[in-house]
Amino acid sequence: MSRAVEESNRRMLRARDAMDRDYAQPLDVPALARIAHVSEAHFTRVFRATFGETPHRYLQRRRVERAMFLLRESERSVTDICMEVGFGSLGTFSRTFREIVGKSPREYRKSAVAAGVPTCFAMAWMRPSG
């Protein structure tokens, strides 16, 4: 692997780590590109090539994964969880949650069993095949 590729990967990892750590904060492409020290267009293009999804979709998925945990492990309202994980509107949260999980947040809560299975495994299992 060339030195340039290694440096590019480090920059993308730095931005992804920021999303993992600060998922509930308002993060946008300009802020993430600044963290990676690249232009916005370059950041979006290289992030997708590196991780297989856009920065926006990655951040949405991280927020939904955290919401899944909170829905399983707490009695807090869906609206409270929506706001805590960084979504600005309940409608966007519900639509995004359904796109990623295949169920609404309320349906997920009803069907979820608090198991000692990491969310990443649950996400892979829940994705429709084909």
N, C-alpha and C positions, 0 to 999 in steps of 0.2 A: 504494500500500500504506500502510495507516495506521501510525502510530507504535506502537500497541499490538501490531499483527501483527509488525512488525519486531522489537520487543523480545521477543515470544514466540519468534520464529524464532531469535533470538540465544541465548536460553536453551536451546532444544532443541539447537542446534548445539554449545553449550558441553558439554552432557551427552553428545552423540554423539561429540564429539572426545575426551572422557574415556574412552569405551568403546573408541574406536580406539586410543588411546594405551596404556591400561591393561587391555586385553582379558583378560590372563591373571590379573588380580587378582580377588578376590571382589567383584563389583559387584552390587548389588541395587537394586530400585526406590527404597527409601528413600534410599540413598546418592546415586543419580542425581538424584532429586528435589531433594535438598539442593544439589547442584551447580547445578541449574537454578533454584533459589530459588522452587520452587512446591510445592504439596501432592503427595502420591503419586498420588492419583486424577487430579488435573489433569495431572500429568506423563505418566502412561500414556496418557490420552485424547489429549492434544495431540501427543505423540510419534508415536502411531499415525497421527493425521490428517496430520501433517507428512511423515513418512517412509514411510508405507504398511505398517508392521509394528510389532509391539510392541517395547518396549525389550529384553525378554528374547530374543525371536527375533533381533533385530538383533545382539545380543551373541553369541548362539550362532553365527550366520552368520559373524561376524568371526573367531571362534575356529576354525571349520571351515576358512575360507579360509587361515588361517595353518597349520593342520594339513596342508592339501593341499600347501602349499609344502614343509613339512618332510618329508612323505612322499615327494615327488618328489626333493628335493634332499639328503636325508640317509639314512643307513642306521640311524638310531635306531629303537628298538622303538616299536610303536604305543602301548604303555603309557606310555613316556617322553614321547612327543609329546602324548598325551592330557593328562597332568599339566602339561606345559609350557604348553599353550595355555589352561589354566584350568578344565578339566573335573575334577570330583571323583571320577568313577567311570568305568571303562572301558566299562561297559554303557551309561551315558547318552551317552558320547562316540560309541560305535559306532552306537547307535540314531539319534542326532541327525545324525551324519555321513551315514548311509544316507538319512535323510529329505531332506537338503539336496542331496546329490551323486547319490544313486541307486545307490550301491555302498558296500560296507563299506570301511573304511580299507585293509584288506589287498588287496581287489580293486582299489581305486583305485591303490594303489602298484604293483601288477603291471601295470596297463594304462597308467599315466601315462608320458608321454614328457617329459623335461625340455626344454621349449620356451621360447622367449623371449616367451611370451604372458602378459600380465597376468592374474592370477587372476580379476579381475572379468569379463573377456571369456570365460574358460573357464567360469565359473559360469553366465553367460547362455547359452552354447552348450550346456551340459550339462543345463539345465532342460528337462523334457519340455514339448513344445508342446501346446496344446489345452486 
